[in-house]
Amino acid sequence: MLSAWADGPDMITQCPIRPGNKYTYKFKIIKQEGTFWWHSHTSTLRATLYGAIIIRPRAGSSYPFPKPYREVPILLGEWWNGNVVDMANQALAHGTGPNISDSYTINGWPGDLYPCSQNQMYKLKVKQGKTYLLRITNAAVDNNLFYKIANHKMIVVAVDARYTNPYVTDVLVVASGQTIDVLLTADQPIGSYYMAARAYASAAGLEFDNTTTRGVIVYEGAPSWTSRTPLMPVLPAFNDTPTAHK
């Protein structure tokens, strides 16, 4: 795209934005629609500062699938209980890998499996019978992630802002830095259903964050999810390579 310098080495071709200043990054998008993402590019601040870039069809054009009722960004991330820059500097000073993350997040929230957020998680309200376009980004620094929604199928329609031949699945594996767009139809009985993500880690002997983050999908008209336990999806094993490759 003739702007690769703007995604170059930290502090060499890509430098921080000075306090009180602005930075404009101009780049070309050619024949791509769907979901990209942006993130900080200084040290490990990528772990804390990121978001979605959504490219929709031009005016007068349409999606190659029925227009969804609503579009929802789903940002999967990691969280450390500490200053991520300090931890990276410590790892460099000792010649070791950085500390593994303390949790994963969905749209910024770790979810109720972690003691710090037992009553706080991402909640998506849906209407029964409606179809939603979930724009899923894995913003985790080091981990590929399995993602699943209890009792629901997803139709994959785009990967990294390129439309795909649609296919149906009940689980995704999203690589670090990857985006996947899926259609989700709220076709289950009115109630609450967990969405969950955890690592796909197939390298033997390497330590990784083996915790699970989750949010909740709540159908319109359902009882409060805090008063009734939502259904939880059965996630693949951490090293389930056949499922990841499929």
Secondary structure as UniProt FT lines:
FT   HELIX           4..7
FT   TURN            11..13
FT   TURN            19..20
FT   STRAND          34..39
FT   TURN            43..44
FT   HELIX           45..47
FT   STRAND          50..55
FT   TURN            59..60
FT   STRAND          70..79
FT   HELIX           84..94
FT   STRAND          103..106
FT   TURN            107..108
FT   TURN            112..113
FT   HELIX           115..117
FT   TURN            118..119
FT   STRAND          123..126
FT   TURN            128..129
FT   STRAND          131..138
FT   STRAND          144..149
FT   TURN            150..151
FT   STRAND          154..159
FT   TURN            160..161
FT   STRAND          162..169
FT   STRAND          171..174
FT   TURN            176..177
FT   STRAND          179..185
FT   STRAND          192..200
FT   TURN            204..205
FT   STRAND          212..219
FT   TURN            220..221
FT   TURN            225..227
FT   TURN            238..239
FT   HELIX           241..245
//
